Amino acid sequence: MRKDTDAKTADVQLKPADDKPPKVSLAAMQKMLADYATLSIKVGAAVPDISGSGLDGKKVTHKAASGKYSLLSFYFSECAPCIAEVPDLNAFAARHPDVNLLAVTFDSTEEARAFKAKHHFEVTTVADAHGYISTLGVKAYPTLVIIDPAGKLVASKSGGVISTVAPDGLKNLERWFEASTHHG
């Protein structure tokens, strides 16, 4: 394992017991990673409505945002790329009030409240959402999901590839959203 505390990153390399490199092609590895980041719901399919309450106790739904696109951000409190996306998600929400932005986590309500306070996360959050996360097939974090006003999946991206600590994270997020929704 290699740690970089300044960059807040760690690389872990797993080796077989015999210390021989695994016989997996790069193409096979890329396919495996792509499959891992793929949702169980396909683009164009109806996305089940989230059933839960925000941290303020009010009912939260993406379908209640009639006439709006929804952007769902799946995260958990110890995920470094998830934390890195917070400023960009906050800025996106402020610049795009026409988009229903919801954060979804399997963390407990207590953990989600602590995350919001510590990282100044300003997005409505649904905690304890294990069932919803499982229904959509989210396995990689962070994952961003765009849902159209009719409740259908438009696009998804996993692994912090849209918005990172890069100075153009918000622009990348906006470009992806606009290209995916064909409005902008």
C-alpha positions in Angstrom: 0.0 0.0 0.0 1.2 3.5 -0.9 -0.2 6.4 1.1 0.0 10.1 0.2 -1.4 12.0 3.2 -1.0 15.4 1.5 -3.2 14.3 -1.4 -5.4 12.2 0.9 -5.0 9.1 -1.3 -3.9 5.6 -0.8 -3.2 2.9 -3.5 -3.7 -0.7 -2.6 -2.3 -3.4 -4.8 -3.5 -7.0 -4.2 -1.2 -9.8 -5.1 -1.8 -13.6 -5.2 -0.1 -15.7 -2.5 2.5 -16.9 -5.0 3.4 -13.3 -5.8 2.9 -13.9 -9.6 1.0 -11.2 -11.5 -2.5 -12.2 -12.3 -3.2 -13.3 -15.9 -5.9 -10.7 -16.6 -5.8 -8.7 -19.8 -6.2 -4.9 -19.7 -9.4 -5.3 -21.8 -10.8 -7.8 -19.3 -10.0 -5.5 -16.4 -11.6 -2.5 -18.1 -14.8 -4.5 -18.8 -14.9 -5.7 -15.2 -14.6 -2.2 -13.9 -17.2 -0.9 -16.4 -19.6 -3.7 -15.4 -19.1 -2.8 -11.8 -20.0 0.8 -12.4 -23.1 -0.1 -14.5 -26.5 0.3 -12.8 -29.1 -2.5 -12.9 -31.5 0.0 -14.6 -30.8 0.7 -18.2 -30.9 4.1 -19.9 -34.5 4.9 -21.0 -36.0 2.7 -18.3 -38.3 4.1 -15.5 -36.4 4.8 -12.3 -38.3 3.8 -9.2 -39.0 6.8 -7.0 -36.9 7.1 -3.9 -38.9 6.5 -0.7 -37.4 8.3 2.2 -37.1 11.4 4.3 -34.5 14.1 4.2 -32.4 14.8 7.2 -35.0 17.4 8.2 -37.7 14.6 8.3 -39.6 15.8 5.3 -40.6 13.3 2.6 -38.1 13.3 -0.4 -38.9 12.2 -3.9 -37.4 12.8 -7.3 -40.9 12.4 -8.9 -42.2 15.3 -7.0 -40.0 17.5 -9.1 -42.5 17.6 -11.9 -41.2 19.1 -15.0 -37.6 19.0 -13.8 -34.6 16.8 -14.3 -33.2 15.2 -11.2 -29.6 14.6 -10.4 -29.0 12.0 -7.8 -25.6 11.8 -6.1 -24.8 8.5 -4.3 -22.1 8.8 -1.7 -20.9 7.6 1.7 -19.2 9.6 4.4 -15.7 8.0 4.2 -15.4 8.1 0.4 -12.6 10.6 -0.6 -13.9 11.2 -4.1 -17.4 11.8 -2.7 -16.0 14.4 -0.3 -14.1 16.0 -3.2 -17.4 16.4 -5.2 -19.2 18.3 -2.4 -18.1 21.9 -3.5 -19.0 21.1 -7.1 -22.4 19.7 -6.2 -23.1 22.7 -4.0 -22.2 25.0 -6.8 -24.2 23.0 -9.3 -27.3 23.2 -7.1 -26.9 27.0 -6.6 -26.4 27.6 -10.4 -29.2 25.2 -11.5 -32.3 25.6 -9.4 -34.2 24.1 -12.3 -32.6 20.7 -11.4 -33.8 18.6 -8.5 -30.5 17.6 -6.8 -30.7 14.8 -4.2 -27.9 13.1 -2.3 -28.5 9.4 -1.4 -26.4 7.4 1.1 -26.5 4.1 3.0 -25.0 6.0 6.0 -27.2 6.4 9.0 -29.0 9.7 9.5 -26.6 10.6 12.2 -23.6 10.0 9.9 -25.2 11.9 7.1 -25.9 14.9 9.4 -22.2 14.8 10.5 -21.1 14.6 6.9 -23.2 17.6 5.9 -22.0 19.7 8.8 -18.3 18.8 8.4 -18.2 19.2 4.6 -20.8 22.0 4.4 -22.9 19.8 2.0 -25.9 21.8 1.1 -27.8 19.2 -0.9 -31.0 17.5 0.4 -29.9 14.1 1.6 -31.7 10.8 2.1 -29.9 8.5 4.5 -30.3 4.8 5.4 -31.2 4.2 1.7 -29.8 0.7 1.5 -32.9 -0.7 -0.4 -33.0 2.1 -3.0 -29.3 1.8 -3.6 -29.6 -1.9 -4.1 -32.6 -1.5 -6.4 -30.7 0.8 -8.7 -27.6 -1.4 -8.5 -25.2 1.3 -7.3 -21.9 -0.4 -6.4 -19.3 2.2 -7.1 -19.0 5.6 -5.3 -19.5 8.3 -6.0 -22.2 7.7 -8.6 -24.2 10.4 -10.3 -27.6 9.6 -11.9 -29.6 11.8 -14.2 -33.4 11.2 -14.3 -35.6 13.0 -16.9 -38.9 14.8 -15.9 -40.8 11.6 -16.9 -38.8 9.6 -14.4 -36.6 7.7 -16.9 -32.9 7.1 -16.6 -30.9 9.5 -18.8 -27.3 8.8 -17.8 -25.0 7.7 -14.9 -21.4 8.0 -14.1 -19.5 6.3 -11.3 -16.2 6.7 -9.5 -15.7 10.5 -9.3 -14.9 10.8 -13.0 -17.1 13.9 -13.5 -16.3 16.1 -10.6 -13.0 15.8 -8.8 -10.5 18.1 -7.0 -9.6 19.4 -10.4 -10.3 23.2 -10.8 -12.7 22.5 -13.6 -14.9 20.0 -11.7 -18.0 22.1 -11.9 -17.5 22.7 -15.6 -17.1 19.0 -16.2 -20.2 18.3 -14.2 -22.2 20.9 -16.1 -20.8 19.7 -19.5 -21.8 16.1 -18.7 -25.3 17.1 -17.5 -25.9 19.3 -20.5 -24.7 16.8 -23.0 -26.8 14.1 -21.4 -29.9 16.1 -21.3 -29.3 17.9 -24.6 -30.2 21.3 -23.1 -27.7 24.0 -22.3 
